[in-house]
Amino acid sequence: MSEQTTPPRRRLREHVAEELRVVLARRKMSGAELARRTGIKQSTMSRRMTGETAFDMDDLEAIASVLDIHVGDLFPHRERGSSQDFDLAPAGAAATVGHCYVTVIGGRFPITGLDL
């Protein structure tokens, strides 16, 4: 009898990195150029864009500002009531998902369920 395996779930940071790569590809901008414009070290940007390390909220705010998008545009979107398709970061990680607020120009935006 064969066992059915489920594909491994990706972490939220990998989804954010993928969204960012898509945005950059659409704008024909390199990660190096984004690093230069945001003031983030290129090596740091590279590790974050591969999903190796998580973005911190200040970096996401700087990236969104440079790209003229909302911070929430970098998070995966899902329909209400659907199950999440990523694993939450462990406690003590650089970023965890729960109830938090992101302050951007124009106000505070709640991040709950990533459906901004």
Number of C-alpha atoms within 10 A of each C-alpha: 3 4 5 6 6 6 6 9 11 13 15 22 26 20 19 23 24 18 17 22 18 13 16 16 12 9 10 9 13 12 18 15 12 19 19 13 14 20 13 16 12 16 12 14 23 17 14 19 22 16 19 13 17 23 20 13 15 12 16 19 20 19 22 19 16 12 18 9 13 17 21 19 16 21 21 18 13 14 10 10 7 7 8 16 14 15 14 17 15 10 9 7 10 13 16 17 15 12 10 12 13 16 14 15 9 6 9 11 15 16 16 12 16 19 14 15
